[in-house]
Each structure stands twice: as C-alpha cells, then as structure tokens.
Amino acid sequence: MRILGNVDRLDREAWLLILESGLFAIATALSNTFVNVYLWKIKNDLIIISWFNFTHYLTGAVTFIFAGWISKRIDRVIAIRLGVIFLSVFYLSVLLLGTQAIDYVILLGILLGVGGGFFWLAYNVLYFEITERENRDIYNGINGLMSSGVGIIAPLLSGWIITRVDQFTGYTVIFAISLGIFLAAVVVSFFFKRRVPQGRYRLVSVLSWTNQRKHHWQWVSLAMISQGMREGVFVFLIGLLVFVITKNELTLGTFFTAASLVSLLSFYIVGRFVKPKVRNTFIFIGTVMMGLAVLPFIFHISSWTIFILGVGGALFYPLYAAPLTSIVFDIIGKNEETAKLRVEYVVARELALNLGRLTSILIFIWWVSISADLMHLRWFILAMAFVQLGVWFAIRRVPPLKTA
C-alpha cells in the first residue's frame, strides 16, 4: 500500500468514510449522467434539463442549511443517513415514473437536491473531523483514486447495458442498481461513531464574514463561487454533448471510462506529491490546463474534440480541486474556535458553490433560449472553461497556515 503514500495516517473512520464515498461514487457513476441523457431521449430540450439541474442545486442549497442544523444539534450521521435515503427515493421515483419522468423534473430535482444536500453536508463534516492537516492530502488522493477507479468500470457497464437491452429497459436496470447501492450506503452509515452535539448553530455569523475584506473566508467564498460557475453547467452538459454528437450510450460510457482513467492517474500524483507549500502552484496549473483543453472544441466541433475537452478536464481537475479542498478545510481547522464552527463553515462553503452553480445555469438557460445551436453554444463553453481561474486569483490571497 506504500504506493499510495503513508496510509498509516488514516484510521478506521477514514477508511469507513472512503467506503461510504465509494458507494456514492459507484451509484452516481452508473446513473447520474445517464439521468440527463434519459430526459433528453424522452424530449430533446436543453431548457427542461437545465431546470432539472437548477432545481437540484437550489434545493440542495436550502437543504444544506437545514442539514447543518441537524448535524449541529443532533448528529451528522443522521444527516448522511437522510441523504442516502432521499437519493434512494429519487432513483425509485425515476423507476416508477418511467418515460413520464420528463413531466416531473421539478419534483425529481427536489428529491436529488435534498438527498445531495444532506449527504454532502454530513460527508464534509465527517471529512473535517476524521482528517487533519497532516493526512488531508493523502486522504484526498486515495479517495480520488478510488472514485476514479469505480468510474472506469461503472459508466462503461451502464453504456453496455443500455445498448444491449431495449433502450428504456436498460435505463431501468442501471437506475435499479443505483438504488440498491444507495441502500447499502445506508447500512454503512450505521458504523460511524456518533458524537454529542456541541454549541448553537451560528451560520449567520459565519456568513457575515464573507463581507469582511480582511477575513480569509471572503476569499474562500469567492473561490467557491468561481468553482461552482464551471461545475453548474459542465457537470451535465459535457456528457450530454458527447451523447448528442455520437448518439450512442456505449460511446458515452467509454468517454467517462477514459475520463476516470486519466483522473485516477492525476489523483495518484496529487496524493503522492502535493504538499501544503505547492498547493497554489498545482491549483494554477490545473485551472489553466482545464481551460486550454476546451480550445480544440471551440475551433472544430467533433466527437474527438469533445473527448479532448472532457478527458482533458478530468486529467487536470484533481490538480486544482484536491489542493483547494485541503486549503479550505485547513482554514476551518486553523484553531479551536473555527473548528467549533466546522458545520457552519461547511454550509457556507456549499452555499457559495451553489450560488455559482445556479448563476451559470441561469446564464445557460438565457443563452439557449436565444440559440441552442452548437456553433453558438461553444462560446458559452469557452467562457465557463476559464471561469475557474477566479479560484486561483481568490485562493492565492489566503496565506498558508504555519505549521506547529
């Protein structure tokens, strides 16, 4: 296991969290992108799909606030359990609705948002409690390696099932598998240690610091908004474009397999070589290269250039995302006082992320309402490809924490 780094720094709880994250990764790798393709096949309408994702992020933001209160006043394990339960209900609803799902995209978006809100709030709080500055980069690398590993097999399997079985029956099969995996994640959640809640919920206080120019959290919030701007649309649009251009789910699955393969390599590099003093350098390289990967698609729209866009983004995304996560959680844990507000900080972080996501989707809806032609859409993609440079500009204003 030494090839993965000093894994002795990870205890039982850390490996348990990696398992929970892995189950989530398997289920989403099997189905999440195919949900958008499924809706597209029922009705070719980018605006409907955009509203589905907008509702998902909006509901997720609201849920984060409530989930933070539950984690603070009751227990964060309850929140992660509620998350996987709601995600299970989402996939069960998709199964039951079938092709009528297109008429209930708002309801489905709400279920997905509530599930994701509860899950990610609890996951991030557990991540903060279980890891510390000395092992955070190692955890990020191993967790990313595992997520990428399951991402190599799962999308290809989904694409193969859909193309080998009657198209809508194939979708039913993979949604059912995802439902089963989320139910397994519920079981795993019972093995986390419960903790006695402490203190009152001070979200308003943490949010007020985003308006203080000398407070580090203002720069973190700006970085999160920039990250969300790119993710909001790219998370569903890139895979959808691959399908629109190639018109084949197996090709889409192959695309995500290739993306996960290069992402695995990248996460290995992050886990082995990223140290606190070089995080900003890796963030800069990652953001610039993710933008440059889009350029071939801008000049020539084809299956190959969309592959370069997606796979190139997957290769360089870990170089900026993993160090960025470590920096943010180092700030949350810089002293005893900030650590007591870890739940509030996590909620504030996700609210900033979702603000960026919602903003980019609204811009995308406006853009598509003018013209959904790919020749016109590529300029929006170009702008969103470089918006994450704002992450580097903001986060570099945060000085590295001094080691003890």
PyMOL commands that set and color helices and strands:
alter all, ss='L'
color gray80, all
select helices_A, chain A and resi 2-4+7-9+12-42+46-73+76-130+136-164+167-189+203-211+216-246+249-273+276-292+295-299+303-332+336-340+342-370+374-386+389-395
alter helices_A, ss='H'
color red, helices_A
deselect
rebuild
show_as cartoon
